Amino acid sequence: MEINEQEITFNIRYDMHEEDWKDLVEAFKLLPGWIGIEKTGEFFWLGKENDEVYIKGKITFTGFVLEANLPDIVWEAWILHFKEKTSEALGFEVFVI
C-alpha cells in the first residue's frame, strides 16, 4: 500500500474546559496505536514524525489538527474511529472543519 501524507482539522477547540481535555485524552488512549503526549503537547499514535508511519495530533486556534503518513484506507478507517471515540467522550459531534 502506498503511504501518503494526510492532514485534517476537527472542531475541537483549544479553549475547552480542563475536564473536557481530560476526557478527550482518555478517548485518545483508546485509539489504535496510542503512544502518548510529548512535552511539546503533541499527541502521537503508531509512530513519531521520523517513522515511516505515524499520526500526530496538535491543538491550534483553528481546531484539533491530525497529521499522518499512512495509506489512505488505513487513515480513513482510523479517522472514523477517532470521530466516534472523541464525540462520545466530549458529548458532541466531532467533525471536520
Helices and strands as residue ranges (DSSP letters): E 4-10, H 18-30, E 34-37, E 43-45, E 54-60, E 63-70, H 72-90
